[in-house]
């Protein structure tokens, strides 16, 4: 049944229904319907997204480095410069999504990055590769935080870490499936189309799906739950009531408050440590595995390198989904991120000290499980404190700080490898940053809000939080 608001009175948010068995059953049905409707498509988009930004990790040791004359440092720079363009437009892109709607803006991102990714197949020298990688970052800017923001419109705080994990599991999934697929395309594509070398053919074929997904986005997604024809009025009302009732305690005012809040930057630093390790491993793992041939006296084909690259990420897919589900069941986020960071560090140390390819892959698998599981759950920490335009800016800012690691990880790793002739120093740095993220996450578990732990009630001082602006009145669902 519905309630009415007296004329002239301020609008009140929907009240949360009593947690009767009937309402809980309806709540579970809404969650399942939303997951099944949104996540397969969004996961596919992110699968293609991550494959398009990381496919040069497979292309590099399989013809691209030789064709373009790339050293390890140059390859690391080409891998990382993507994030410079990405970072520049991250916050503006997310604010645009919040203002203009997710459906059209996400479609724009997909189509533009697909065009640039496809053009990368035709580069003729290193500077041209740098330019297109930079433009690819600009085209993709706002995609990941935009989707994460979009998911906050559909999932309550308790369910967000799991929803984020279903989306961001595209990272290890693209390596589990994408790495062997990319390697296979290289092996069969040499001269198959337009006389392109195998690595060029692979980049071309993996870039085109983004354009098609962008067009599909206009028909598959809707901006908000109230626009969803696949939810009943009762389901929409319950979801609206649950989202409004748990409105986060924001201790700042709008976008400027987010940018000035030191704890948002701390959350970004936590994300930085995880992303640094993830991308350093992602771009150089095929090269590391190729190096097994000299280090351990073994020999692998291009396809075998792709399959071996997939193994650690296969374990990461399973663990990421399990860890996110465990986080949801226990209704706890920061300590799960802390454990993931420790796993990343331990796995790296095992890989460094390994005396065989098998043990090295076990170490990399443990590290991948930690890094890939920590990244989606870490966003659950920030959405507990941010909403509306503040969430748009906050998620984008955290993603921006984190993605500095996406630039620095491959670049520093390649530079150190050229300098020392070994992978070990770069790997130890990854382990240290994983531990840093773990310590930060443990600290976050002690926060009550995004303010500082002072007693005053001033904004940002940890006192009474500035209330979230009330939403328009909507029907109250009865049990």
N, C-alpha and C positions, 0 to 999 in steps of 0.2 A: 504494500500500500504506500501511498505517497504522503508527504507532509508539505505544508505551505509555509512561506515566509511572509510575515506581516509587511505591508507596504512601508517603505522607508527604512526598514530594519536592514542591517548589514547581512549579506548572504552568508550562510553557514555551510561548512563542508558536510558531505554526507556522513551520517553517523554509521559506525561500524556495527554490523549485526551481531547479536549474541552468538557465541560459538556453539550452537546446537549441532547435533549429529547431522541433521538435514542440511544446515548451512555449510558445515565442513565438507559434506559430500559434494555440494554445489561448488564450493571453492576449489576442491580437487579437480572437478570436471573442467572448470574454467582454465586452470593451470595446464591440464593435459591438452585441451583443445588449442590453447595458445601456443604451446610448445610444438605441437604437431603441425599447426598451420604456418608458423613463422620460421621455425628453426631450420628445417631442411633447406629452404631457399636461401636463408641468410648464411648458413654453413657453406653451401655451394658457392656463394659469392665470395666468402672469405677464403675458401680453398683456392679459387682462381686468383684472388688478390695476393695471397702469400706466394703462390707459385710464380706469378708474374714478377714479383719483386725479388725472388730468390733463385729464379731459374738460371741466372748467370753463374751460380755456384756449381751447377752441373756443366754448363757450357764452358766455363773457364779452363779446367784441365782437359777438356775434350775438344780442343781446336781453337777456341776463342782467344785464349792468352797468346798462343803462337801466331794466330792470324793478325792480331792487333798489336803484338809486341808488348804485352803487359807483364811487368814484374809482380811479385807478391804485393808490394806496396801499392802499385798502380791498380791492381785488381781490387785490393781492399778499399782504395779510394773510390773506384767505380761502384763498388757495392754500397759504400756508405753515403756517397753524395746524394743518393736517393732521399735520404732523411733530411738533408738541408732544405730542399724544396718542400718536403712534407711538413717540416716544422714551421716554416715561414707562414703557411696558410692554415695551420691546424685550428687555432682558436677562431679566426674569422669564419672558416668553413662550418664549424660546429654551431656557431651563433646563427649563421644563415639557415642551417637545417632547422634549428629551433624556431626561427621566424617564418620560413617559407614552407615548411613541411618536409617530412622525411622522404616521401615517395618520389617526388620530382628531384630532390637534391641528391639522393643516393643514386638515382638513375643517371643524373648528370655526371657524377663521379665515375661510375662504372664505364660509361661510354667513352669519356675522355681518356681514362687511363688505358682502356683497351686499344684505342688508336695509337697512343704513344708506345705502348708495349709492343704492338705489332711492328711499328716503324723501327724498333731497335734491331730487328733482324737484318736491317740493311746498312748498319754502321760500317765504315771503312777504316776508321782509325780510333785511337784512344780518346782524343778530344771530343769527337762526335758521340762516342759512348758516354762520356761524362755529361754532355749536354742533355742527351735523351734520358739518362738516369735521373738527372736533376728535374727535368720536365715531368717524368713519371711520378716523382714525389709530389710535385705541385698538383698533378691531376688526381692523385689518390688522397690528398690532404683532407682530413676530416672523416674518412670512411670508417675507420675503427672506432674512434670516440663517438662518431655520429650514430653508428649502430648501437653502441653501448647506451647512449642517451635514449635512443628509440626504444630500447628494451626496458628502460625505467618507466616508460609510459604504459607498459603491459604487465610488469611483474612487480610484486611487492618486495620489500627489502629481504625478507627471508628466502625468497625464491631467486633473487637476482644473481647470486654467485653461481648457481647452477645454470641459469640461462646464459650468463656470460661464458661459462665453460662450454656449453653446447655450441656457442658461436666460435669462440677462440680455439676450440679443439681443431679448427681448420688449420692451425699452425702445424701441429705434428701430423695431422692427417694428410696435408699437402706434401709433407716429406715422406710419409709412409707410402702413399700412392703416387704422388707427383714425382718423386725422385726416380723411381724405376720407370715411370711413364716417360719422363724427360730423357732419361738415358736411352730408352728404347727408341724414341723419336730421333735421337741423334744417330743411332746405329742404322736405322732403316731409311732416314731422310736424306742422306747424302746424294745430291743430284736429282732427287725425286721431283722437285718443283722449282722451276725457274733457274735450274742449275745451282741452287743454294747448297752450301755446305751443310752438313748434318746439324751443327749447333745453331745455324741460322734458321733452318727449317723448324727446329724445335721451338725457338723463341717465337716464330711466326704463328705456329699452330696453337701454342699456349696463350697467345695474346688475344686471339679473335673471340673466344668465349665471353670475355668481359663485355664486349659491345652487345652481344645477344642477350646477356643477363640484364644489362642496363635497360634494354627495350622491354624485357619481361617484367622488370621491376614496376613499371607503370601500371601493370595489370594485376600483379600478385599482391603488392603491399597496399595498406591503407594507413593514413597518418595517425589516427588515434583509435582507441577501443570503441568509442561511440560511433565510428564510421564502419565498424566491422559487421558485415551482414551475416557472418558465420557465428556470431554470438547472439544469444537471445536477449531481450530487454532485461530479464531478471539477472542474467549473467553479467551484462554490462553494468547494471546498477550495483551488484555486489563488488565487482572489481573496482569501480569508481569509489565506493565506500571504503574498501580496504586501503586503497592508495591514499585517499585523503586522510583517513584516520591515523596513518602512521607517518604523516608529514614530518620530515626531518627537522631537527632543531638547528636552524642556521644562525650562526653567531656573527654574521657579517651582512652587508647590504649589497646584493647584486654582484655584477661582474667585477667592478673595481675592488670590492671587498675580497673577492676570491683571489685576485691578483696580488693583493697586499697581505694575504693570510699566509704566515710562514708554514703552518702545518700542511697546507695544500702542497707547498713546495717540498715538504718532507715526504709526503706521499708520492710525489713525482720522483724523488731520489730513490725511494724503495723500488719503484717500477724501473728506474734507470738500471739498477744493478742486475735485475732479472733480464731485461731486454738486451743489455750489453752482452751477457753470456749467451743468450739465445741466438743472436744474429752472428756473433763471432763463430759459434759452432756451426750454425746453419750454412754460412757461406764457405767455410773452410773444411767442413767434415769430408766432402768428396775428395779434397786435396789431401787431407790427413790419411784417408783410407788408401788413396793411390800411393801414398808414401809407405804403406805397409810393404810394398813390393821390395823396396830397398832395405827397410828397417828389419823386416822379419824374413826376407828371402822367399816371398810368395808372389804370385802373379794373378791379376784379375783383369777380366775384360771390362769394357765400358758398362755393359748391362750388369755385370756382377758388382761393380762399384755402386751402381744405382740401388741394387737390392740390399747391399750391406749398409748403405746410407739409410735405408728405410727401416732397418731393424730397431734402432734405438727409439725412433719416433712411433713405431707400432706399440711399444710398451708405454710410451708417453700418452698416446691416445686413450688407452684403457685406464691408466692411472689418473689422468686428468678428469675423466668422467666420474671415476670412483671418488676422488678427493673432493670434487665439487658437491657430489651427492652427500658425502660425509659431513661437509661443512653445513649443508642445508639441514640435515637431520639434527645436528648438534646446535644449530643456530649460532655458529661461531665462525669468524672470518680471520682476524689478524694472526692468531696462533697457527692456523693452517698455512698461511703465507710464510710464517717463520720456519715451519717444518720443511716447506718446499725449498726455501733458501738453503737450509742445511743440506738437504739432499743434493742440490746443485753443487755445493762445495765438495761434499764427500765424493760424488761421482767424478768430478774433475781430478781430484787427487788420485783416485783409483786409476783413471786413464793415464795419468802421468807416470805412475809407478809400475804400470802393467809390463809384463814381459812377453806377451803374446797378443796377436790380433783379437782373440776371443775375449781376454780380460779387458783389453782396451775398449772394445765395444760394450762390454758390461758396464764399465765406468761411464762411458758416454751415454748409455741408456739410463743409468741412474740420474745423471746430470740433466738429461732431456726430460725425464719424468718430473724432476723438481722444478725446472725452469718453466716448462709448459703448464704445469698445474698451478704454479704460483701466480702467473700472469693474469688469468681471468679472475681468480679469487681476489687478487689485490684490488681490482676495481670495485669489489663489493665493499671495501673499507671506505672509499670516497663517497659512494652513493648513499651511505648511511647518514651523511652530514649535509648533502647538497641536493637541491631541487630546482626545477624550472631553469631560468636563464643562468643561475649560479651553477647548476649541474652541467649545463652545456659548456660554460667557460671552464669549470673545474676539471671535468673529464678531459677536455681538450688540452688544458695546461698540463695535467699529469701525464697525458700521453705525449705531449711535446717534450717535457723534461725526460721522460723515459726513452723516447726515440732519439735523443742525443746519443744514447747508448747504441742505437741501431747504426748511427754513423761512426761513432768512435770505436765500437767493438771490432768490426771487420778491418778498419783502417789501422788501428793500433796493433791488432793481431798480426796483420800482414807486415807492418813496419818492423815489429819486434822479430818476426821470423826472418826477414831479410837481414836484420842487424846481427842476430845470434845464430842463424842457421838451424834453429830448433823451435818446436812448438811449445816447449815446456813453460817458458816465461809467460807467454800469452795466456796459457791455461791457468797458471797460478794466479794471474791477475783476475781472471774470471772467478776463480774460487773465492778470492778475497771480497769481490763485489757481491757475490751471492751471500756471504756471511754478513756483509753490511746490510743488505736487504732484510735478512733474517732478524737482525738486531732492531732495525727500524720497525718491522712488523710487530715484534714483541712489545716495543714501546707503545705502538698504536693501540694495542690491546688494553692499555691502561687509560686511554683517553675517554672522556665522557662526551666531549663535543670538539669542534674545531677551534675553540678558543683556547687561551692559555689558562693554566690552573690557578688563576687569581680569584680573590673572593668578590671583587667588584662586579657590578652588573653591566659594565660598559661593553660595547661590541668588541668581540675578540678577547674578552677577559675571562671567559669561562663562567660568567654569571648567568642570569636568566637570558635565554636565547631570544633573539628577535623572532617573533612568530612568523610562520610562513603565511603569505598572503592568502586569505581564504578563497577557496574555489567556489564557483557558482553552485547554488543549491541544486541538489539532484535527489531523486527519490530514495527513500530509505527502504531497504529490503527487509521484509519480515520473514521470520522463520516459519 
